[in-house]
């Protein structure tokens, strides 16, 4: 996956400043979903669990969306 001119920002203030500066914003889940779409062999569910295990906060809405988008729904 090649992301030219890309920065990953998950901090709320950083995302706001990036948007105000006219930059597009993609968080960790967006990057994982793009990688999966591009053929990288990964499990979104496993990646999310690892993030949660490292105290990265994700809303249930984001988790449900990511799992559904990845085609990993139950």
C-alpha positions in Angstrom: 0.0 0.0 0.0 1.5 3.3 -1.0 0.2 6.4 0.8 1.8 9.5 -0.8 1.8 12.5 1.4 -0.1 10.7 4.1 0.0 11.3 7.9 -1.9 9.2 10.4 -3.5 11.2 13.1 -5.9 9.8 15.7 -5.7 12.6 18.2 -8.8 14.8 18.1 -7.0 18.1 18.1 -4.6 17.0 15.4 -7.5 15.8 13.2 -9.3 19.1 13.6 -6.2 21.1 12.7 -5.6 18.9 9.7 -9.2 19.4 8.5 -9.0 23.2 9.0 -5.8 23.1 7.0 -7.6 21.5 4.1 -6.1 18.0 4.6 -8.0 14.8 4.3 -7.9 12.7 7.5 -7.7 8.9 7.8 -7.5 7.2 11.1 -6.1 3.8 12.0 -9.3 1.9 11.1 -9.5 3.6 7.7 -5.9 2.6 7.0 -6.6 -1.0 8.0 -9.7 -1.2 5.9 -7.8 0.2 2.9 -5.0 -2.3 3.4 -7.6 -5.2 3.5 -9.3 -3.9 0.3 -5.9 -3.8 -1.4 -5.3 -7.5 -0.6 -3.2 -7.4 2.6 -4.0 -10.6 4.6 -5.3 -9.2 7.8 -8.2 -9.7 10.2 -9.9 -6.4 11.1 -11.4 -8.1 14.2 -7.9 -9.2 15.4 -6.4 -5.7 14.6 -9.2 -4.0 16.6 -8.8 -6.4 19.5 -5.0 -5.6 19.6 -5.8 -1.9 19.6 -8.3 -2.3 22.4 -5.7 -4.4 24.3 -3.3 -1.4 24.0 -5.9 1.0 25.5 -6.7 2.6 22.1 -10.3 3.7 22.4 -12.8 2.9 19.7 -16.5 3.4 19.8 -18.7 0.4 19.3 -20.1 2.2 16.2 -16.7 2.4 14.7 -16.0 -1.2 15.5 -19.3 -2.4 14.0 -18.7 -0.3 10.9 -15.2 -1.6 10.4 -16.2 -5.3 10.8 -19.1 -4.9 8.4 -17.0 -3.0 5.8 -14.3 -5.8 6.0 -16.9 -8.5 5.4 -16.1 -10.0 8.8 -19.6 -9.8 10.2 -21.0 -12.7 12.2 
